Amino acid sequence: MRCPFCSTDDDRVIDSRPAKEGRAIRRRRECVKCGHRFTTYEAIEDRVVQVVKTDGAREPFDREKVYRGLSIACTKRPVTAHTIETMTAAIEARVLADTSREVTSAQIGQWILDELSRTDEVAYVRFASVYKRYKSVSEFLSELDRIGVGKEQNIPNQDKSN
């Protein structure tokens, strides 16, 4: 490691400890030449997964985009931040577990829908309405029928002739 103060590459490690929830090691170092101390971090290099968008463009997978999408869908719903974080981690794990270095945005969207369908129907419908880009109300109602929203709520027709 090169000293940030004198640029010598002769240093010694004074202290090492886990950092970033065990995903890295924090090392406290001391330069042998000038005596200054500095901190370095050692971490496993994450595999970069490219997301292939619907238009063919590619961009690196961004965990924060998944978290934001889930958060927006769950706004004002009884879904905790911990649950959103757990869903995000599950989706990220699926992306990283894929053996290829590319995953489609459609696949990520489907994984998000899978997580939301097990968590909150309203959040699922919110996300699906944006993600699937329904062109008509009938398409939207077909999706609601498909997932069974509202079937357990048999609202009787109100008699208008009192």
URKA-V775660 format. One record per helix or strand. SS is the DSSP state (2 for helix, 1 for strand). FROM is the first residue (numbers start at 1). TO is the last residue. If there is no record, write none. Layout:
SS|FROM|TO + SS|FROM|TO
This chain:
1|11|19 + 1|24|31 + 1|37|43 + 1|50|52 + 1|58|60 + 2|63|73 + 2|81|97 + 1|102|104 + 2|105|119 + 2|121|131 + 2|137|147
